[in-house]
Amino acid sequence: MLRGASRTVAALAAAVVLAACTAGDGSSGSGSPTDEAAEEGTTAAVPSSGDATPGSTPSPYLPVPAGVELTDPGSELGFGEQATVAWRPSKGDEVGVLNVKVRRVVGADIKALQNWQLDAAGRGSSLYYVTMTVANVGDQDLSGQRIPLYVLDGANALVESSAFKKEFKPCPSPALPEGFVTGEKVTVCQAYLVPRHGEVDAISFRPTVKFNPITWVGKVTEPKEPEKGGGD
């Protein structure tokens, strides 16, 4: 069973870009808390949700289209429940807004990656597949973006999703597809390599280190027989 995750983050495990028989470049492009975590260590401050007076509605933590109500930072949801989240995918002023529903988390045998190049740390990791449905409810075209959605492991480390340079059939782990504009919806599987045979505590939306994360918790499905993925 996954546990709650509104805790201090002790470390951040970077994403892995996996290539069949070739080295990856180690970058996911998620616009995530990686740089800030390196600079600020274990800081986990709660963001202001806007000034409010009794009887008033607090301002959202980022500007969103009229009629869109963001899920409160710090919320904990169960698998199958939907959150509405916002983040800045780049350093500009544009804001991405998504409805996100984490559907399930499945443990997989690391042998599923036997045709992919892994270093010693990778071979000593646990592999998890996270299935989620996301819908664009904002104004920005989010084509090619990676969602700042992480696995939080038992050591309080955030783990980014891995990306594959060739097709990995068991869990493709893609960026958002081309033409992912307002109203578009997709169900995707994201792969995560949790270091040191770690286990999943929660799934965490955390676009910056200062953001009080929105988390999903639930039962992780045990690994099935290994499936051979793509690769040469």
C-alpha positions as CSV (number, residue, x, y, z in Angstrom):
1,M,0.0,0.0,0.0
2,L,1.3,3.5,-0.8
3,R,1.6,6.0,1.9
4,G,1.0,9.7,2.1
5,A,3.8,11.9,0.7
6,S,3.5,15.5,2.0
7,R,7.0,15.2,3.4
8,T,10.5,16.7,2.9
9,V,12.2,15.5,-0.2
10,A,15.8,14.3,0.5
11,A,17.0,13.7,-3.0
12,L,15.9,13.8,-6.6
13,A,16.7,10.9,-9.0
14,A,17.1,12.2,-12.5
15,A,15.2,10.8,-15.5
16,V,16.8,8.2,-17.7
17,V,16.8,8.4,-21.4
18,L,17.1,4.9,-22.6
19,A,18.6,3.9,-25.9
20,A,18.9,0.4,-27.3
21,C,22.6,-0.4,-27.2
22,T,23.6,3.3,-27.0
23,A,24.1,5.7,-24.2
24,G,21.3,8.1,-23.2
25,D,21.6,11.9,-22.7
26,G,20.1,11.9,-19.2
27,S,17.5,14.7,-19.9
28,S,13.7,14.5,-19.7
29,G,12.7,18.0,-20.4
30,S,9.9,18.0,-17.9
31,G,10.5,21.5,-16.5
32,S,10.7,19.8,-13.1
33,P,12.3,20.7,-9.7
34,T,15.6,19.2,-10.7
35,D,17.7,22.5,-10.7
36,E,15.9,24.0,-7.7
37,A,16.4,20.7,-5.7
38,A,20.1,20.9,-6.4
39,E,20.3,24.5,-5.2
40,E,18.0,24.3,-2.3
41,G,18.5,20.8,-0.9
42,T,15.5,19.6,1.2
43,T,13.5,22.8,1.1
44,A,9.8,22.0,0.8
45,A,7.9,25.2,1.4
46,V,4.2,25.4,0.9
47,P,3.2,27.9,-1.8
48,S,0.8,30.7,-1.2
49,S,-2.6,30.0,-2.8
50,G,-3.5,33.7,-2.8
51,D,-4.8,36.1,-0.2
52,A,-8.2,35.3,1.0
53,T,-10.7,36.8,3.5
54,P,-13.5,34.9,5.2
55,G,-16.2,34.1,2.6
56,S,-13.9,34.8,-0.4
57,T,-12.4,32.3,-2.9
58,P,-8.6,32.1,-2.8
59,S,-6.7,33.0,-6.0
60,P,-5.3,30.0,-7.9
61,Y,-1.5,29.5,-7.6
62,L,-1.2,30.1,-11.4
63,P,-3.5,32.0,-13.8
64,V,-5.9,29.6,-15.5
65,P,-8.8,30.0,-17.9
66,A,-12.2,31.0,-16.5
67,G,-14.2,28.1,-15.1
68,V,-11.1,26.0,-14.4
69,E,-10.7,25.2,-10.7
70,L,-7.2,23.9,-9.6
71,T,-6.8,21.2,-7.1
72,D,-5.4,22.6,-3.8
73,P,-1.6,22.1,-3.3
74,G,-1.0,19.4,-0.7
75,S,-4.1,17.4,-1.7
76,E,-3.8,13.6,-1.5
77,L,-5.9,11.6,-3.9
78,G,-6.5,7.9,-4.5
79,F,-5.8,6.0,-7.7
80,G,-8.7,6.8,-10.2
81,E,-9.3,10.3,-8.7
82,Q,-8.7,13.4,-10.9
83,A,-6.7,16.5,-10.1
84,T,-6.6,19.7,-12.1
85,V,-3.0,21.0,-12.1
86,A,-1.0,23.8,-13.6
87,W,2.7,24.6,-14.2
88,R,4.9,26.6,-16.4
89,P,6.4,24.2,-19.0
90,S,9.1,26.7,-19.9
91,K,10.6,29.9,-18.5
92,G,8.0,32.0,-20.3
93,D,4.7,33.2,-18.9
94,E,2.6,30.5,-20.5
95,V,0.8,28.1,-18.2
96,G,-0.1,24.5,-18.9
97,V,-3.3,23.2,-17.3
98,L,-4.2,19.5,-17.2
99,N,-6.8,17.2,-15.7
100,V,-4.7,14.3,-14.5
101,K,-6.0,10.9,-13.3
102,V,-3.5,8.4,-12.1
103,R,-5.1,5.0,-12.8
104,R,-2.7,2.4,-11.6
105,V,0.9,1.6,-10.7
106,V,2.3,-1.8,-11.7
107,G,5.7,-3.2,-10.7
108,A,7.7,-4.8,-13.5
109,D,10.7,-7.1,-13.7
110,I,13.9,-5.1,-14.6
111,K,14.5,-7.9,-17.1
112,A,12.0,-6.1,-19.3
113,L,14.8,-3.8,-20.1
114,Q,17.4,-6.5,-20.9
115,N,17.7,-5.2,-24.5
116,W,18.4,-1.7,-23.3
117,Q,21.6,-0.2,-22.1
118,L,21.6,0.2,-18.4
119,D,24.5,1.1,-16.1
120,A,25.1,-0.6,-12.8
121,A,22.7,1.8,-11.0
122,G,20.0,1.1,-13.5
123,R,20.4,-2.6,-13.2
124,G,20.0,-2.2,-9.5
125,S,16.7,-0.3,-9.8
126,S,13.1,-1.3,-9.5
127,L,10.9,-0.8,-12.6
128,Y,7.4,0.6,-12.3
129,Y,4.7,1.5,-14.9
130,V,2.3,4.3,-14.1
131,T,-0.8,4.6,-16.3
132,M,-2.5,8.0,-16.3
133,T,-5.2,9.8,-18.3
134,V,-4.5,13.5,-19.0
135,A,-6.6,16.2,-20.7
136,N,-5.6,19.7,-21.8
137,V,-8.0,22.1,-20.1
138,G,-5.8,25.2,-20.6
139,D,-5.0,27.5,-23.5
140,Q,-1.4,26.4,-24.2
141,D,-0.4,23.8,-26.8
142,L,1.4,21.2,-24.8
143,S,2.8,19.1,-27.7
144,G,6.1,17.4,-26.7
145,Q,5.9,18.4,-23.0
146,R,6.7,15.9,-20.3
147,I,4.4,16.3,-17.2
148,P,6.2,17.0,-13.9
149,L,4.8,13.8,-12.4
150,Y,7.1,11.8,-10.2
151,V,7.4,8.6,-8.2
152,L,8.2,9.3,-4.6
153,D,10.1,6.4,-3.2
154,G,10.6,5.1,0.4
155,A,13.8,7.2,0.8
156,N,11.8,10.4,0.0
157,A,13.5,10.7,-3.4
158,L,11.6,12.0,-6.4
159,V,12.1,9.9,-9.5
160,E,11.4,11.3,-13.0
161,S,9.9,9.2,-15.7
162,S,12.2,7.6,-18.2
163,A,12.2,8.3,-21.9
164,F,13.0,5.9,-24.7
165,K,14.7,6.6,-28.0
166,K,13.1,3.6,-29.5
167,E,9.7,2.0,-28.9
168,F,9.3,0.2,-25.6
169,K,6.1,-1.7,-26.0
170,P,5.3,-2.6,-22.4
171,C,5.2,1.1,-21.4
172,P,6.2,3.6,-24.1
173,S,6.7,6.5,-21.6
174,P,6.1,9.3,-24.2
175,A,5.9,13.0,-24.0
176,L,2.5,14.5,-24.7
177,P,1.6,13.9,-28.4
178,E,1.7,16.4,-31.2
179,G,-1.4,18.6,-31.5
180,F,-2.1,18.3,-27.7
181,V,-4.2,21.5,-27.6
182,T,-7.3,22.5,-25.6
183,G,-9.7,19.7,-25.3
184,E,-7.3,16.9,-26.2
185,K,-7.2,13.8,-24.0
186,V,-4.9,10.8,-23.9
187,T,-4.1,7.8,-21.7
188,V,-0.4,7.0,-21.4
189,C,2.0,4.7,-19.6
190,Q,5.1,6.2,-18.0
191,A,8.1,4.1,-16.9
192,Y,10.1,4.9,-13.8
193,L,13.4,3.4,-12.6
194,V,13.5,3.6,-8.8
195,P,17.1,3.5,-7.5
196,R,18.5,0.8,-5.2
197,H,15.5,-1.6,-5.6
198,G,13.3,1.1,-4.1
199,E,9.5,1.0,-3.7
200,V,6.9,3.5,-4.6
201,D,5.3,5.5,-1.8
202,A,3.2,7.9,-3.9
203,I,2.8,9.5,-7.3
204,S,3.6,13.2,-7.0
205,F,2.8,16.3,-9.1
206,R,5.6,18.7,-8.1
207,P,6.6,21.3,-10.8
208,T,9.0,23.2,-8.4
209,V,10.7,22.3,-5.2
210,K,8.7,24.9,-3.3
211,F,5.4,23.5,-4.5
212,N,3.4,21.6,-1.9
213,P,2.9,18.4,-4.0
214,I,-0.4,16.9,-5.1
215,T,-0.2,13.2,-4.6
216,W,-1.9,9.9,-5.5
217,V,-1.7,6.9,-3.3
218,G,-3.0,3.4,-3.7
219,K,-2.2,-0.3,-4.1
220,V,0.7,-1.2,-6.4
221,T,0.2,-4.3,-8.5
222,E,3.0,-6.9,-8.1
223,P,5.3,-7.6,-11.1
224,K,4.3,-9.9,-13.8
225,E,6.5,-12.1,-15.9
226,P,9.1,-10.0,-17.7
227,E,8.2,-8.7,-21.2
228,K,10.9,-8.0,-23.7
229,G,10.8,-4.4,-24.9
230,G,12.2,-2.9,-28.0
231,G,15.9,-2.4,-28.7
232,D,18.5,-4.0,-30.9
